[in-house]
Amino acid sequence: MARFNRTYTIEANPIRLSDNATAATVGEILPPKYVVNFFVQALHGGSGLIWVSTGIPNGVTPAVPPTDGQLTSELSPATATAPGGSYNQNQSAFGSMLAGTVDLTRAWISGANAGDTVVVSYDTTP
């Protein structure tokens, strides 16, 4: 496994975490990109809500803000000196190898304020 830590700047459109796309193509089929120990946090200096959307079907771009069925987590805003809310999904110690995984091709982040920053951290699957 390898650990990845990425910083994203919120834009007007949501950002797909597998490839930084800001819109899905209708009918696209992407091969899964599974990761574990998935973590997202709003970084200090921001001021708006951050939305995490996982499990979004291929070919669908989530709305901003995400509609019912698209929202996985809503993170509290950061302040000038403190980070905002966080979301994590850790790998399960029990069950299949895919227990606790997130498919980055179906994971998106968005936010209320363009320019806010978010850290996304995860381990690749073995």
Secondary structure per residue as TSV (DSSP state, phi and psi in degrees):
chain	resnum	aa	ss	phi	psi
A	1	M	-	360.0	150.1
A	2	A	-	-128.6	143.4
A	3	R	E	-94.9	134.6
A	4	F	E	-122.4	135.6
A	5	N	E	-126.8	118.5
A	6	R	E	-127.8	143.4
A	7	T	E	-110.0	131.1
A	8	Y	E	-118.2	143.9
A	9	T	E	-102.6	124.7
A	10	I	-	-63.9	136.8
A	11	E	-	-118.4	-176.8
A	12	A	S	-67.4	-30.5
A	13	N	S	-104.6	156.1
A	14	P	-	-66.0	161.3
A	15	I	E	-120.2	123.7
A	16	R	E	-79.4	130.5
A	17	L	T	-75.8	-18.0
A	18	S	T	-75.3	-31.5
A	19	D	T	-147.0	9.0
A	20	N	-	65.8	16.2
A	21	A	-	-65.4	147.9
A	22	T	S	-108.0	4.2
A	23	A	S	-158.7	140.7
A	24	A	-	-84.8	156.3
A	25	T	-	-99.5	125.4
A	26	V	T	-56.2	130.6
A	27	G	T	87.2	-3.6
A	28	E	-	-69.7	145.1
A	29	I	-	-124.7	112.6
A	30	L	-	-104.3	139.0
A	31	P	-	-67.0	139.9
A	32	P	-	-59.9	147.2
A	33	K	-	-127.9	87.6
A	34	Y	E	-80.5	137.5
A	35	V	E	-133.4	161.7
A	36	V	E	-127.2	168.4
A	37	N	E	52.6	50.3
A	38	F	E	-78.7	129.6
A	39	F	E	-139.3	137.1
A	40	V	E	-133.9	136.7
A	41	Q	E	-146.7	139.2
A	42	A	E	-73.0	128.1
A	43	L	-	-85.9	153.3
A	44	H	T	-56.9	153.2
A	45	G	T	98.5	-14.6
A	46	G	-	-86.8	176.0
A	47	S	-	-147.4	4.2
A	48	G	S	-121.2	164.7
A	49	L	-	-64.1	148.8
A	50	I	E	-118.1	137.5
A	51	W	E	-116.3	132.3
A	52	V	E	-109.4	128.5
A	53	S	E	-127.0	115.7
A	54	T	-	-118.6	157.8
A	55	G	S	77.1	17.2
A	56	I	-	-71.6	128.3
A	57	P	-	-60.4	148.8
A	58	N	T	-53.8	141.6
A	59	G	T	84.0	2.2
A	60	V	-	-117.3	132.4
A	61	T	-	-103.3	123.4
A	62	P	-	-66.6	151.3
A	63	A	-	-73.3	162.7
A	64	V	S	-120.8	112.1
A	65	P	S	-70.8	159.2
A	66	P	-	-59.9	142.8
A	67	T	-	-85.3	174.9
A	68	D	T	-54.1	131.7
A	69	G	T	91.9	-12.3
A	70	Q	T	-104.7	-18.6
A	71	L	-	-90.5	122.9
A	72	T	S	-93.9	-43.4
A	73	S	E	-155.2	143.2
A	74	E	E	-113.2	121.7
A	75	L	E	-99.0	137.9
A	76	S	-	-65.4	151.3
A	77	P	-	-66.2	153.7
A	78	A	-	-81.5	172.2
A	79	T	-	-119.4	-178.1
A	80	A	S	-62.1	-28.3
A	81	T	S	-122.5	-0.7
A	82	A	S	-137.5	144.9
A	83	P	-	-68.6	161.9
A	84	G	-	-92.3	-158.0
A	85	G	-	-65.7	164.6
A	86	S	E	-136.0	161.1
A	87	Y	E	-136.4	135.5
A	88	N	E	-140.6	152.3
A	89	Q	E	-135.9	106.9
A	90	N	-	-92.4	154.1
A	91	Q	-	-66.7	134.3
A	92	S	-	-71.6	141.3
A	93	A	S	-77.6	-11.8
A	94	F	S	-122.6	160.0
A	95	G	S	90.9	-159.0
A	96	S	-	-73.7	168.6
A	97	M	T	-62.8	-24.2
A	98	L	T	-89.5	-1.7
A	99	A	T	-61.8	127.8
A	100	G	T	83.0	7.4
A	101	T	-	-84.9	159.1
A	102	V	E	-124.9	134.7
A	103	D	E	-91.3	110.1
A	104	L	G	-64.1	-21.4
A	105	T	G	-72.4	-13.0
A	106	R	G	-119.3	17.9
A	107	A	-	-117.1	132.5
A	108	W	E	-133.6	152.0
A	109	I	E	-124.5	149.9
A	110	S	E	-152.8	172.8
A	111	G	E	-157.6	167.3
A	112	A	S	-77.0	-27.3
A	113	N	S	-124.8	115.1
A	114	A	T	-59.7	139.2
A	115	G	T	101.9	-20.9
A	116	D	-	-64.9	152.9
A	117	T	E	-117.8	151.2
A	118	V	E	-137.0	139.8
A	119	V	E	-101.5	135.8
A	120	V	E	-123.2	127.8
A	121	S	E	-132.6	140.5
A	122	Y	E	-163.6	164.0
A	123	D	E	-107.7	141.0
A	124	T	E	-72.2	154.6
A	125	T	-	-80.9	152.1
A	126	P	-	-67.6	360.0
